[in-house]
């Protein structure tokens, strides 16, 4: 649904899209399994009397580096985030800038028509006559400086974390600061969001869904703040070990081929291992000791710095996928600062300390999600709703699940020996390969809204038509020559293995060189043909991490059962292809009833995005009021079945 806009106010949609495209690239990074989505609910105003005194963005008189606007001047000199209304220019200043504050303040555009506003919600025409942006939240862009090395006070280097906040109450005109109809104070709590990965962009997630998250979890009452973790996207320094994305594409074509396509997998393993070694060397050459400062423990310390900068006594957060690992680490490093933490798509972060643990502990549900979910629900929905259900046997009889699974498996396996030629107008000639198609299928298991398109693509491919498959796979390349200049900066895709490997740096590798990894690869693909290769390639680079960074500055090795100031809410989905339900239950058992409750979300896809009124209600009551279910484990069920969803 498009954003609403008053006829008196320029529609902000195009401005926000341009800002998103130019500044805050949304990194739904499949490399490490961190795919995430959000949903929308209706909005209800929050009680204004709950607003705290501190206002990070209250209007000020013009300062030495600021310019006037109808809403005052930005940034507020006392604001640790240096917030400006977001435009397509608000990018954190370089770490080499001798006057970063002046440079940043110079980016302030005083024209509100250029700012990024939320949806129009006010229906009071007299109010809009006074302030055309009344009733709209505002997107604010900023940055927060944190120590690069939290463990060494003598190291002067900093990391500059890019931050985007949706301020639900919007702004108040500077000439009427006492007006009651539009308070500009920050909300009583700020929902800090982290989208997973590692490597997911929190600023990108905020741009995409902050307003919807505020509606879903707080009836539009709480602000939502996303940040790019250290090394990611717009945060500085950003990890990019290739000068250009096109060079990464060329390299990945060699290193990402799946085990099944090689007559001699051992030879491919040697090649992939050498490529990983070369990539880590490039990271060392370009970034030096930065790899020592990217562990989950340091990200948790950054999140504590964000809480302190918000001047809130405790952290409120919606942390998903790998973000739940950050949340678990944070909660046990800073138990007295835990407020209302919602961990959705729960990992068991202790697994990440094990050799290859980030990969092989994530495989439980992936194949079941394919068979019971994607194919099984297709059969249940029938040919009117799922294209693959149109396949029949020789007698024209619809295929039962077992036969449909066999038919589709045969189709995919045929690509091992003979990839299918294809063509697209944008990309020219292409091949539908086994590795690319299986990766796309696994990626689709994260999001049930992709299932009808995947089913249609496989149905056409089974009939010999590769056009849709080519379009499906064409966007897997990072370099897009059709984009207008300037060429986008190289993405931070090397960040995920640096984090994964830092967290497991001290896991001993059995003797024999690659022999153990050969065994692991075979076992992971045997357990899950759809996820085993991808997850294995996530962890294989760890063979070489300590060659370049012998010891991270800090990793967390404590338990997950510290007594917390407030209990957390865990959500685990039954058919989650990346964060299995088993992990949520293991985490709950260790944390204990004193510290947690668990919602078992019966549905498909990654996280709780297979929407459930039950899950949403529990989550909202928790974020708004701190209320938790009485039972240790509560079962909730998705509202709709895949393929049968009402059109939106």
Residue, then its C-alpha position, 0 to 999 in steps of 0.5 A: x500500500x502506498x503512503x498517504x499524503x495531504x494535497x498540501x504536502x509534497x508526497x515524500x515517497x519519491x524523496x525517501x526512495x531516492x534517499x534509500x537508493x543513494x545512501x542507505x543500501x538495504x542489505x538483506x544479506x543471504x550470504x549468512x542467512x540473515x534474510x528478514x522482513x517486517x509487516x504492518x499494523x494499524x496505528x494508534x497515538x500514544x499517551x503524550x504524558x509518557x514522553x520523557x524530558x529529553x528531546x534529541x531533536x528539539x528545535x534550537x536557535x541557529x548555532x555556528x554550524x546550523x541553518x534555520x528551518x520552520x522546525x528550528x536548526x539541526x543538529x542539536x549540539x547536545x545530541x550524541x547522534x547528531x540527528x538531521x532530517x534525512x535527505x539523500x545527502x545525509x551520509x556520515x562524514x569520513x573518518x579522515x575528515x578533520x572537521x566532521x561536525x562542521x561537515x555534517x552540519x553543512x548537510x542540513x537542508x532547511x527545506x522540509x519538502x526535502x525531508x523524509x516524513x512518515x504517513x499523514x495521520x492527522x485529520x484536523x484541517x485547521x492543524x494542517x493549515x498551521x503545520x502541513x506536516x502535522x501528524x507525520x513522523x519524521x526520519x532522522x539520520x545521524x551517527x554515533x562515535x564509539x571506540x574502535x577497541x572497547x578494551x583499550x582506552x589508549x587506542x584513539x581510533x573510533x568507529x562511526x555507526x550510521x543511525x536512522x530513527x523514525x521519530x513517531x511524534x514528528x516535529x513541532x514548529x519552532x515558533x510555537x514550542x508549547x503547542x499541544x497538538x504535536x509534541x516533538x519529544x522522543x517517545x518514552x521508549x525507543x525500539x532499537x532494531x537489528x536485522x541479523x546477518x551478520x552484515x544486515x543493515x539496520x539503517x536500511x531496515x529502518x528506512x523500509x519498515x520502521x514506521x510499520x514496526x512502530x505500528x505493529x509493536x507499539x500502536x505507533x507510539x514508540x520511536x524506532x532506531x536502526x543502526x548499521x553495525x560496525x563494518x556494515x554499509x554506511x558505518x565507518x570503517x566499512x568492510x569491503x575487501x574488493x575494490x569493486x562489486x564486479x570483481x567480487x562477482x567474478x570471484x564468487x562465481x568460482x567459490x560458490x559452486x555446490x558440492x553436487x556439481x563436481x565429480x571431484x568435490x575435493x578439488x573444488x574444496x581446495x579451490x574454495x579454500x584458496x580463494x577464501x585465504x586470498x580474500x582474507x589476505x585482501x581484507x588484511x591488506x585493505x583494513x589491517x587489524x580491523x578484523x579484531x574488532x568485529x566480534x558479536x561482543x563488540x557489537x553488543x557493546x555498541x548497542x549499549x552505547x546506543x542505549x546510553x546515548x538515547x538516555x534510557x535506563x534500559x534497552x528496548x529492542x526488536x532483534x531478529x535472526x543473528x540479531x538474537x545472538x547479539x541480544x543474548x550476548x548483550x543481555x548477559x554482558x549488561x543484565x542490569x540494562x535489559x528492558x523489553x527485548x523481543x528476540x525473534x528467530x532465536x539462535x542459540x549463540x553458544x553454537x557459534x563458538x563451535x568450529x563450523x557451528x554457525x553452519x551445521x546447527x542451522x539445518x534442522x528445519x530447512x528440508x522440512x520447510x521445502x517438503x512440508x511447506x513449499x510443496x505440501x502446502x502447494x498440494x493442499x492449495x491446488x492448481x488454482x493457487x499453486x502452479x506446481x499443483x498443475x503437474x500430473x502423471x501420465x493419466x492426468x491425475x494430480x500428483x500426491x506430495x511424494x510424487x511431486x517431490x520426486x518430480x521436482x527433485x529430478x528437475x533440479x538434479x538434472x541441472x547438475x549434468x546439464x544446465x539449462x540455457x536462458x536469456x533475458x533482455x537485461x542480462x543477455x545469455x545466462x545459464x540456469x545452474x544447479x547451484x544458483x537454483x538451489x540457492x534461490x530455492x533456499x532463499x525463498x524458504x525465508x519468505x512465504x510470499x515468494x512461494x507462488x512465484x517460485x512454484x510458477x518458475x519451477x513449473x515453467x522450467x519443468x516444461x522447458x521454459x527458462x525465461x522466468x528462471x533467468x529473471x529469478x536468478x539475474x539479480x544475484x549479481x551485485x554489479x549492475x551496469x545499467x545503473x546510472x553513475x556514480x558506480x556504487x561503493x563496494x559492498x561490505x559482503x566480507x563482514x559476515x565471515x569476519x564476524x562468524x570466524x571471530x566468534x569461533x576463533x578458538x575452536x580447535x581444528x582437528x588435524x588433517x588440514x581439509x579432511x575434517x572440512x571435507x567430512x563436514x561438507x558431505x554431512x551438511x549436504x546429506x542432512x539438507x540438500x537445500x541449505x547444506x552447501x550455503x551454510x557450509x560456505x558461510x563457515x569454510x573461511x574460518x580456516x584462515x581467520x587466525x592467520x591474519x587476526x590471531x585473537x579478537x579483542x574480545x569474545x563473550x564466553x560466559x553463560x546465558x543464564x545471568x539474572x536479568x533486570x527484566x525477562x525477554x520474549x523469545x519467538x521461534x517458528x516451527x518451520x524456520x529454515x535458518x533458526x530452528x525451533x530446537x534452538x529457541x527451546x535450548x535457549x529458553x531452557x538455559x535462560x530459565x523462566x525467571x529470564x524468559x518466555x517462549x512463543x512457538x510460532x506455528x508457521x513457515x518462513x524466517x522469523x514470525x513474518x508468517x503473520x499471526x494475530x496471537x504472536x503480534x498481540x503477545x509481542x505488542x503487550x510485551x513492548x508496550x507494557x512489559x506483559x508476558x504470558x504466564x506459561x513457559x511456552x505459548x503456541x501461536x498459529x499463522x493467520x493464513x496458509x501459504x498460497x491462500x493469502x488474501x491479496x494486499 
